[in-house]
């Protein structure tokens, strides 16, 4: 006789297997795409997600947008770590080509796996301020920096649009190509800092007021892409970027996923559930945190997928009520 516990376990295993334990390996990047990314810090991939994966993500996130009120000073909607609770976002983060392409761009091999660090589902509405020129701080990248501007394994942010974007109309992501490889990268970055424990946002979005000179330089480098739903920008962790405000039309919905090598070191930003619940110390390896930063390439790990599907992960501090 099958007990309820065993039945539920079998059910979760079936769900996890149906979501796919292996990342797709079709359509490898060309040498030109890889070299251009490593020079510019940004690569546009058309149709990263299509068909049912895209349609389900659009339907699910639009429903979430209509039912929730998660306004921030910069965006009309923001949800962090959605992959933990939303199966449509998790499907993209785990099962699309995003992990495989990110691993290729960072030069990883199967002995050096890739892990999912943090995601964000954001909606930019007409009149929203968005975030000014910045490099993501330790809130979005809770791991130690690699200050070598020639490093290729610094981390990849995959920025996917769920709505059409025309550069001339705004609403997309402005990027400053090559800014991740310049000698002045850290000089401009220091004006906005990397993290402020008392204020999770810190000064990350305020470069325009804190260094008008750096802001003007980045504006002179600005590039905006025309994008269709399912298109994705792969950008270096250290590439300067900003949201492009707009004034007419419907909200622009975007989903960004941050990936890191498994041997990256965790930075204790005082909010990560992995630190508090697994009793790690600052500098622990990302891989030691298991399902909190799950492996997604070359394959996911069944016990981690089960922990996520069963809702066993604790919320990060920023997600708790005070």
C-alpha positions as CSV (number, residue, x, y, z in Angstrom):
1,X,0.0,0.0,0.0
2,X,1.4,3.4,-1.0
3,X,1.3,5.9,1.9
4,X,0.4,9.6,1.3
5,X,4.0,10.6,2.0
6,X,5.4,8.2,-0.6
7,X,2.7,9.2,-3.1
8,X,3.6,12.9,-2.6
9,X,7.3,12.1,-3.1
10,X,6.6,10.2,-6.3
11,X,4.4,13.1,-7.5
12,X,7.2,15.6,-6.8
13,X,9.8,13.5,-8.6
14,X,7.4,13.2,-11.6
15,X,7.0,17.0,-11.6
16,X,10.7,17.6,-11.4
17,X,11.5,15.1,-14.2
18,X,8.8,16.7,-16.3
19,X,10.4,20.1,-15.9
20,X,13.6,18.6,-17.3
21,X,16.9,17.8,-15.5
22,X,19.1,18.6,-18.5
23,X,19.6,22.0,-20.1
24,X,19.2,22.0,-23.9
25,X,22.4,21.8,-25.8
26,X,21.4,22.7,-29.3
27,X,22.5,25.8,-31.2
28,X,25.9,26.5,-29.8
29,X,27.2,30.1,-30.1
30,X,29.6,31.0,-32.9
31,X,33.1,32.1,-32.1
32,X,32.2,35.6,-33.4
33,X,29.3,35.8,-30.9
34,X,31.5,34.8,-28.0
35,X,34.4,37.1,-28.9
36,X,32.0,40.1,-29.4
37,X,30.4,39.4,-26.0
38,X,33.7,39.2,-24.3
39,X,34.7,42.5,-25.9
40,X,31.4,44.4,-25.6
41,X,29.9,42.8,-22.5
42,X,26.6,42.3,-24.2
43,X,25.0,39.9,-26.7
44,X,21.5,40.0,-28.1
45,X,19.9,36.5,-28.7
46,X,16.7,36.6,-30.7
47,X,14.0,34.2,-29.7
48,X,15.7,32.8,-26.6
49,X,12.3,31.6,-25.5
50,X,9.4,30.9,-27.9
51,X,6.2,28.9,-28.2
52,X,4.5,27.5,-25.1
53,X,7.4,28.5,-22.7
54,X,7.0,32.1,-23.7
55,X,3.2,32.1,-23.8
56,X,2.9,30.5,-20.4
57,X,5.4,32.9,-18.9
58,X,3.5,35.9,-20.4
59,X,0.1,34.7,-19.2
60,X,1.4,33.8,-15.7
61,X,3.4,37.0,-15.2
62,X,0.6,39.2,-16.5
63,X,-1.8,37.6,-14.1
64,X,0.7,38.1,-11.3
65,X,1.1,41.8,-12.3
66,X,-2.7,42.4,-12.2
67,X,-3.1,40.7,-8.8
68,X,-0.2,42.2,-6.9
69,X,0.9,45.6,-5.7
70,X,4.7,45.5,-5.5
71,X,5.5,49.1,-6.5
72,X,9.0,50.4,-5.9
73,X,10.5,53.9,-6.2
74,X,11.7,53.0,-9.7
75,X,9.3,50.4,-11.1
76,X,5.5,49.8,-11.0
77,X,6.1,46.1,-10.1
78,X,9.1,44.2,-8.7
79,X,9.3,40.5,-7.6
80,X,12.6,39.1,-6.5
81,X,13.5,35.3,-6.5
82,X,10.4,34.4,-8.4
83,X,12.0,31.2,-9.6
84,X,11.4,29.8,-6.1
85,X,7.6,30.0,-6.2
86,X,6.6,30.5,-9.9
87,X,6.8,27.5,-12.1
88,X,6.8,29.5,-15.3
89,X,9.8,31.6,-14.3
90,X,11.6,28.6,-12.9
91,X,11.0,26.8,-16.2
92,X,12.9,29.6,-18.0
93,X,15.7,29.9,-15.4
94,X,16.3,26.2,-15.5
95,X,15.2,24.8,-18.8
96,X,15.7,27.4,-21.5
97,X,19.0,27.9,-23.3
98,X,19.8,30.7,-20.9
99,X,22.1,28.6,-18.6
100,X,23.9,26.9,-21.4
101,X,24.6,30.1,-23.3
102,X,25.7,31.8,-20.0
103,X,28.1,28.9,-19.4
104,X,29.5,29.2,-22.9
105,X,30.1,32.9,-22.6
106,X,32.0,32.4,-19.3
107,X,34.1,29.6,-20.7
108,X,32.8,27.0,-18.2
109,X,33.0,23.2,-18.7
110,X,31.2,20.3,-17.1
111,X,33.7,20.1,-14.3
112,X,32.9,23.7,-13.3
113,X,29.0,23.9,-13.1
114,X,26.8,27.0,-13.3
115,X,24.4,28.1,-10.6
116,X,21.4,30.4,-10.5
117,X,22.1,33.3,-8.2
118,X,19.1,35.7,-8.2
119,X,16.3,36.8,-10.5
120,X,13.9,39.8,-10.8
121,X,10.6,40.2,-12.5
122,X,10.1,43.9,-13.2
123,X,7.4,46.1,-14.9
124,X,8.2,49.6,-16.1
125,X,5.2,51.8,-16.6
126,X,4.8,55.2,-18.4
127,X,6.4,57.8,-16.1
128,X,8.4,55.3,-13.9
129,X,11.8,56.6,-13.0
130,X,13.6,53.2,-13.5
131,X,17.2,52.8,-12.2
132,X,19.9,55.0,-13.5
133,X,23.3,53.8,-14.9
134,X,24.6,51.1,-12.6
135,X,26.4,47.9,-12.1
136,X,24.3,45.5,-9.9
137,X,25.2,45.7,-6.2
138,X,25.5,43.0,-3.6
139,X,21.7,42.8,-3.2
140,X,21.4,41.3,-6.7
141,X,24.9,39.7,-6.7
142,X,25.6,38.4,-3.2
143,X,29.0,37.1,-4.1
144,X,32.5,38.6,-4.0
145,X,33.8,40.7,-6.9
146,X,36.3,39.8,-9.5
147,X,38.3,43.0,-10.1
148,X,40.2,41.6,-13.1
149,X,38.7,43.5,-16.0
150,X,39.9,40.8,-18.4
151,X,38.1,37.9,-16.6
152,X,35.5,36.1,-18.6
153,X,33.8,34.2,-15.7
154,X,32.6,37.2,-13.8
155,X,28.9,36.3,-14.0
156,X,26.1,36.8,-16.6
157,X,22.8,38.6,-16.4
158,X,20.2,37.3,-18.8
159,X,17.6,40.1,-19.5
160,X,14.4,38.8,-21.3
161,X,11.6,40.9,-22.5
162,X,8.0,39.7,-22.4
163,X,6.7,42.7,-24.3
164,X,7.7,44.3,-27.6
165,X,10.4,47.1,-27.3
166,X,11.3,49.7,-29.8
167,X,14.5,51.7,-29.1
168,X,12.9,55.0,-30.2
169,X,9.9,54.5,-27.9
170,X,11.9,53.7,-24.7
171,X,11.0,51.2,-22.0
172,X,13.9,48.8,-22.7
173,X,17.3,48.3,-21.2
174,X,20.0,50.8,-22.2
175,X,23.5,49.4,-22.2
176,X,27.0,50.9,-22.4
177,X,29.0,48.4,-24.6
178,X,32.6,47.8,-23.5
179,X,32.0,49.5,-20.1
180,X,32.6,46.3,-18.3
181,X,36.2,46.1,-19.7
182,X,37.3,49.7,-19.3
183,X,40.0,50.9,-16.9
184,X,37.6,53.5,-15.4
185,X,34.9,50.9,-14.6
186,X,35.7,50.8,-10.9
187,X,36.3,54.5,-10.7
188,X,32.7,55.2,-11.8
189,X,31.4,52.3,-9.8
190,X,32.7,53.6,-6.5
191,X,30.4,56.6,-6.7
192,X,27.3,54.3,-6.3
193,X,29.0,51.7,-4.1
194,X,28.4,48.0,-4.2
195,X,26.2,47.6,-1.2
196,X,24.7,49.5,1.8
197,X,23.4,47.2,4.6
198,X,21.0,49.8,6.0
199,X,19.5,50.5,2.6
200,X,19.3,47.6,0.2
201,X,19.1,50.0,-2.8
202,X,22.0,52.1,-1.4
203,X,23.1,54.7,-4.0
204,X,23.0,52.1,-6.9
205,X,20.6,54.1,-9.1
206,X,21.9,57.6,-8.3
207,X,25.0,57.9,-10.5
208,X,23.6,61.0,-12.3
209,X,23.7,63.0,-9.1
210,X,26.7,61.4,-7.5
211,X,29.0,61.7,-10.6
212,X,27.6,63.7,-13.5
213,X,30.9,63.1,-15.3
214,X,30.5,59.3,-15.3
215,X,26.9,59.7,-16.2
216,X,27.7,61.8,-19.3
217,X,30.3,59.3,-20.3
218,X,27.9,56.4,-20.1
219,X,25.2,58.4,-21.9
220,X,27.6,59.0,-24.8
221,X,28.0,55.2,-25.0
222,X,24.3,54.3,-24.7
223,X,22.8,51.7,-27.0
224,X,19.2,50.5,-27.1
225,X,18.0,47.4,-28.9
226,X,14.8,46.7,-30.7
227,X,13.4,43.5,-29.1
228,X,10.5,41.2,-29.5
229,X,8.9,39.0,-26.7
230,X,11.3,36.2,-25.9
231,X,14.4,38.0,-27.1
232,X,17.2,38.3,-24.5
233,X,20.2,40.4,-23.7
234,X,23.1,38.5,-22.2
235,X,25.1,41.1,-20.3
236,X,28.3,40.9,-18.2
237,X,27.9,41.3,-14.4
238,X,30.0,44.5,-14.6
239,X,28.4,46.1,-17.7
240,X,26.8,49.5,-16.9
241,X,23.1,49.6,-17.8
242,X,19.9,51.4,-17.0
243,X,16.2,51.3,-17.6
244,X,15.0,53.6,-20.3
245,X,11.9,55.6,-19.2
246,X,9.0,56.1,-21.5
247,X,5.8,58.1,-21.3
248,X,3.1,56.4,-23.3
249,X,1.8,52.9,-23.8
250,X,1.4,49.7,-21.7
251,X,3.8,48.5,-19.0
252,X,7.0,46.8,-20.2
253,X,7.5,43.5,-18.5
254,X,11.0,42.0,-18.2
255,X,12.6,39.1,-16.4
256,X,16.3,39.0,-15.5
257,X,18.3,36.0,-14.3
258,X,21.8,36.1,-12.8
259,X,24.1,33.2,-13.2
260,X,27.5,32.5,-11.5
261,X,30.1,29.7,-11.5
262,X,29.6,27.2,-8.7
263,X,32.9,28.1,-7.1
264,X,32.0,31.8,-6.6
265,X,32.2,33.0,-3.0
266,X,29.1,34.1,-1.1
267,X,29.1,37.7,0.2
268,X,27.1,38.1,3.4
269,X,24.8,41.0,2.6
270,X,22.8,40.3,5.9
271,X,19.7,39.3,3.9
272,X,20.5,36.0,2.2
273,X,18.5,33.0,3.6
274,X,21.3,30.7,2.6
275,X,23.6,32.4,5.2
276,X,21.0,32.4,8.0
277,X,19.4,29.0,7.5
278,X,22.5,26.9,6.6
279,X,24.8,28.7,9.0
280,X,27.4,29.6,6.4
281,X,30.1,32.1,6.9
282,X,31.0,35.0,4.6
283,X,33.1,33.6,1.7
284,X,31.5,30.1,1.5
285,X,31.2,28.6,-1.9
286,X,28.0,29.1,-3.8
287,X,27.8,25.3,-4.4
288,X,27.6,24.7,-0.7
289,X,24.3,26.5,-0.4
290,X,22.5,23.8,-2.5
291,X,19.0,24.7,-3.6
292,X,19.3,28.3,-2.4
293,X,21.5,28.9,-5.5
294,X,20.6,25.8,-7.5
295,X,22.8,24.2,-10.2
296,X,21.3,24.7,-13.6
297,X,24.1,23.5,-16.0
298,X,25.3,21.1,-17.3
299,X,22.4,19.5,-15.5
300,X,20.3,20.4,-12.4
301,X,20.4,18.3,-9.3
302,X,17.3,16.3,-8.4
303,X,17.4,16.9,-4.6
304,X,17.7,20.6,-5.2
305,X,14.8,20.6,-7.6
306,X,12.7,18.7,-5.1
307,X,13.5,21.1,-2.3
308,X,12.4,24.0,-4.5
309,X,9.2,22.3,-5.8
310,X,8.2,21.3,-2.3
311,X,8.6,24.9,-1.1
312,X,11.3,24.0,1.5
313,X,13.4,27.1,1.0
314,X,13.2,29.9,3.5
315,X,12.6,33.5,2.3
316,X,15.5,36.0,2.2
317,X,15.4,38.7,4.9
318,X,14.1,41.3,2.4
319,X,11.1,39.1,1.8
320,X,10.0,38.9,5.4
321,X,7.6,41.1,7.3
322,X,9.1,43.1,10.0
